Amino acid sequence: MATAEKISIALPPEMVAIVHGAVATGEYASSSEVVRDALRDWTHKRSLRQQGVAELRQVWREARQDKRPGVSTDDVLDRLERKYQAMVDAAGSAT
């Protein structure tokens, strides 16, 4: 087993109650296990977020290098206006 370093953290009372509750119900064997599990989840979410940012940057680079003509702003706004007007019309006829 890897060595562990003991640290001290300060939590608000609500979080302390959650940690103690998880241990009291047997969901976790110790407060340390609760914190380790929470850190694993946080690390996973952080990794996914960083991956998402990297993917967005790549898509942005590709879009900037794409020299094909785009859709005009007026065309996009016209399509959106027709779409949302159709939604309003459909909602009005459903009543």
C-alpha positions in Angstrom: 0.0 0.0 0.0 1.2 3.5 -0.8 2.2 5.7 2.0 -0.4 8.3 3.0 0.2 11.8 4.3 -2.1 13.1 6.9 -3.5 16.6 6.3 -6.0 18.7 8.1 -9.0 20.3 6.3 -11.7 22.7 7.5 -15.2 22.0 6.4 -18.5 23.9 7.0 -20.8 22.1 9.5 -23.1 21.0 6.7 -20.3 19.1 4.9 -19.1 17.6 8.2 -22.6 16.3 8.8 -22.7 14.8 5.3 -19.3 13.1 5.9 -20.4 11.8 9.3 -23.7 10.6 7.9 -22.0 8.6 5.1 -19.8 6.9 7.7 -22.7 6.3 10.2 -24.9 4.6 7.5 -22.0 2.3 6.6 -21.7 3.7 3.1 -18.0 4.5 4.0 -15.8 3.0 6.6 -14.1 6.3 7.5 -14.2 10.0 6.9 -10.9 9.6 5.0 -12.6 7.3 2.6 -15.4 9.8 2.0 -12.9 12.5 1.2 -10.8 10.2 -1.0 -13.9 9.2 -3.0 -14.9 12.9 -3.4 -11.4 13.8 -4.6 -11.5 10.9 -7.1 -14.8 12.3 -8.5 -13.4 15.8 -8.6 -10.3 14.7 -10.4 -12.4 12.8 -12.9 -14.7 15.8 -13.6 -11.7 18.1 -13.8 -10.1 15.8 -16.4 -13.3 15.6 -18.4 -13.6 19.4 -18.3 -10.0 19.8 -19.5 -10.6 17.3 -22.3 -13.7 19.3 -23.3 -11.7 22.5 -23.4 -9.1 20.8 -25.6 -11.7 19.5 -28.0 -13.3 22.9 -28.2 -10.0 24.5 -29.0 -9.4 21.9 -31.7 -12.8 22.6 -33.3 -12.1 26.3 -33.1 -8.8 25.9 -34.9 -10.4 23.8 -37.6 -13.2 26.3 -38.0 -10.8 29.1 -38.4 -8.8 27.3 -41.0 -11.9 26.3 -43.0 -12.1 28.7 -45.9 -15.5 27.5 -47.2 -18.1 30.3 -47.2 -20.2 30.3 -44.1 -23.9 31.0 -43.6 -24.8 34.7 -43.3 -26.0 36.0 -40.0 -29.2 37.1 -41.7 -29.9 33.6 -42.9 -29.3 32.1 -39.4 -31.5 34.7 -37.8 -34.3 34.1 -40.4 -34.2 30.4 -39.8 -34.3 30.8 -36.0 -37.2 33.2 -36.3 -39.2 30.8 -38.5 -38.3 27.9 -36.1 -39.5 29.7 -33.0 -42.5 31.2 -34.6 -43.5 27.6 -35.6 -43.1 26.5 -32.0 -45.3 29.4 -30.8 -47.9 28.6 -33.4 -47.9 24.9 -32.5 -48.2 25.7 -28.8 -51.1 28.1 -29.5 -53.0 25.5 -31.5 -52.5 22.9 -28.7 -54.6 24.9 -26.3 
